[in-house]
């Protein structure tokens, strides 16, 4: 085993999730294939190295709908590395991404917590100067 290829993210709607992740976060839409029963196989991934992608899975029952936006119990559950912290932070802010704090500069690099369109918490992480 060499890497984790996908992590499932439960969403309310495929198209609004695709729009957020590709528009506000700048991810690439890698796959969008219809599946039986009206579901779709939708994968988005940060551009570049072909690392771990998100499988956007539309909630299809009450238990899953209850997890949309709270997949990690209100903890930061997703970590997005960047080589251009200031530029990506500014671009995401302009795109309407909700940031929960001002950027911090730690020994391990720059960090700021943001929410996706459903309220899942993410860290945007930049390398130390």
Residue pairs with C-beta under 8 A, 6 or more apart in sequence:
3 51
3 52
4 52
5 52
5 53
6 43
6 52
6 53
6 54
6 55
7 52
7 53
7 54
7 55
7 78
8 54
8 55
8 57
9 17
9 54
9 55
9 56
9 57
9 71
9 120
10 57
10 58
10 59
10 64
10 67
10 68
10 71
11 17
11 56
11 57
11 58
11 59
11 68
11 118
12 58
12 59
12 65
12 68
12 118
13 58
14 32
14 40
14 42
14 56
14 58
16 117
17 42
17 44
17 56
17 117
18 29
18 32
18 42
18 44
18 56
20 116
20 117
21 27
21 44
21 54
21 56
21 116
22 28
22 29
22 44
23 95
24 92
24 95
24 96
24 97
24 117
25 46
25 80
25 92
25 97
25 116
26 46
26 47
26 88
26 91
27 44
27 45
27 46
27 47
27 54
28 44
28 45
28 46
28 47
29 42
29 43
29 44
30 43
30 44
30 45
30 53
31 41
31 42
31 43
32 40
32 41
32 42
32 43
33 40
33 41
33 42
34 40
35 41
39 57
39 58
39 60
40 58
41 55
42 55
42 56
42 57
43 53
43 54
43 55
43 56
44 53
44 54
44 56
45 51
45 52
45 53
45 54
46 80
57 64
59 65
59 67
59 68
68 118
69 118
69 119
69 120
70 119
70 120
71 77
71 120
72 120
72 121
74 121
75 121
76 113
76 121
76 122
76 123
77 120
77 121
77 122
78 116
78 120
78 121
78 122
78 123
79 122
79 123
79 125
80 122
80 123
80 124
80 125
81 125
81 126
81 127
82 88
82 124
82 125
82 126
83 126
83 127
84 126
85 103
85 109
85 110
85 124
85 125
85 126
85 127
86 110
86 126
88 124
88 126
89 99
89 103
89 112
89 124
92 99
92 114
92 124
93 99
97 114
97 115
98 114
98 115
99 112
99 113
99 114
100 113
100 114
100 115
100 121
101 112
101 113
102 112
103 110
103 111
103 112
104 110
104 111
104 112
107 128
108 125
108 128
109 125
109 126
109 127
109 128
110 125
110 126
110 128
111 123
111 124
111 125
111 126
112 123
112 124
113 121
113 122
113 123
113 124
114 121
114 122
114 124
115 121
115 122
116 122
